[in-house]
């Protein structure tokens, strides 16, 4: 039996990961309002506070049902949310797998933030959640994300043509996987 996801907090080096909460909506609006951050995501850049609150509600609902978990990322001792990370989907019974997802404020890119955080999230998935397989879906063209995953032992398993539809068109997705050691 896994612990309730809605209360899981991680310390990842100098970063604190806390489940998304109502107080994060303002920072989420800033984060996801940046077109560069939203470029490869299945959302248009956010334009209002209600959209940010919807993301918090989605994350809470996932965590309450133990179907997923999305953490806010903050530097220890700093209130500003600089990104999110977690599991967009969890299959805890039949597949023992989880889909990792993440995003980061543009002013944090290239500083090794996700490289430092990802091993903690992976360890939580394999250890606390008992997952056997981690997956990541990457929109074609998101080279930074591909490189991050490959540095952490994920293997490109294939390309899913026209796999997703958002922003008025179909998108190819790359599927990366990593099995427990």
N, C-alpha and C positions, 0 to 999 in steps of 0.2 A: 504494500500500500504506500503510495507516495504522499508526501505532506501536502496540505492545501497550497496550491500555487499562488493564490492571491496574497499570501503573506511571505513569500520567499524574497529574501534580500541577500545580495552577494557583495562581497568586497573583492574587487579585482585589481590588485596592485593599488595605485593611487585613485581608483575609481570606485564609486558606490553605485550599485545597481538596485533600484527599487521598483516595485510594480507601478505602472502608470497610474496616476491618481488625478482627481479633479484639479488639484493645484498645478498640474503640469500643462494644462490646456493652453495657457498663454505662451509658454515656451514652444509647445508643439506648433502653434500657429506660425511662429517665427521660423522654426525649423522647416516645416513642410510648406511654408509660403515661399521658400526659396526655389525658383525654377530649376536650379542646378541640382539641388537635393532630390527633387521630385522627378527629375528627367527620366530615370529608368524604373520608376515606381508605377503602380497601378492606380495612381491618383493624380489629378491635376493639382497644381500648387494651391494650397489653401488660401482662401480670401477672407474668411470670417471666423469668429470665435466659435460659432456653433459647429462648424466642421471639425475643429480641434476637439471639442467636447465629444463629438461622435466617435473619434478615434479612441479617446479614453474609455468611453462606454463599451466599444468593441473589445478593447483589451481586458476590461474588467469582466465582461461576459465570458470571454475565453478562459480566463484564469479561474473564475467561479466554477466553471464546468470541467476544470482540469483538461481542457482541450488545447490550451496554448498559454503562453506567458510572454508578455512584453515588458521589459524593464526600461525605466528612464536611466540614462547614463549621466552621472555628475562626477566631477573631480571631488575628491574628499574635501569637505569643508566649504564647497562652493555651491550656491543654490541654483545656478543656471543649468538647465538641462542642455547637454551638448549632442544628444543623439538617443537612439533607442536600439535595443537588441533583445533577442529572445527567440521563442519558438512560435511561428505562426500556426503550425498544426502539430499535434501530438497524436500518435497512434500507440497507446500504451499497452494494449492487450495483444492483438493479433500480430502487429508488425514491429512493435517496440522500436519505433522510429519517430524522428522529429525533424521538422523543417526549420532550419535556422534562418533568421532574417535580421537585418541591421541597417542602420542609416546613421549619418553623422553630419553635424553642421559643417558647412563649407570651410569655415575658418579653422577647423580641426583636421582637415584632410592633410595627408602626408606627414603626420606627426607620430604615427605608430599607435594611435589610440586603439583602433580595432585589433591590431596585432597583439596588443597587451591584454585586451578584454576577452577575445575569442577563446583562448585556452580555458579560462574559468567557466565560460558558458558551456563549452564542450564537456568539461569535467562534470559539471552539474547534470548535463544530459545523460552522460554515460553512467555516472555514479548515483546521484540522488534519484534520477528518474528511471534508471535501469535500461536506458535505450541501447539498442544494438547498432543502429544505423542513424547517422545524421545526413540530412539532405539540404541542399540550397538550390533555389531556382534563381537564375541570373538572366536578366534581359540581355540579349545579344547587343554588344557594344559597350557594356559596363566592364571595361578592362580592369579597373581598380579592384572591383569585387572578385573577378576571376583570379587575379594575382593573390589577393588575400587568402582565398580559399585554398589555392594550390600550395601556398607557403605553409598552410596548416594541415596538409596531408589529404585534402579533398581531391578526388579524381573526377575529371570530366567524363561523364558517362554517356552523354549524348546531347543532341539538339532536338528539341520538340518544335516542329514547324507550326507556325500560326497557333501556338498553344494557348495564348491569352488574348483577350480583347479588352482594350481600354483606350481612352483618348481617341475614340472613333476609328480604330484600326486593329488589325491582328498583329501580334508580336511573337517572334521566335523566342524561345527560352532555352537556356542551357541548364542541364541538370548535373549537379555535382553531388557526389556521395562520399561518405567516409564511414568505415565500419569500426566498431570498438576494437581496441588492441587485444 
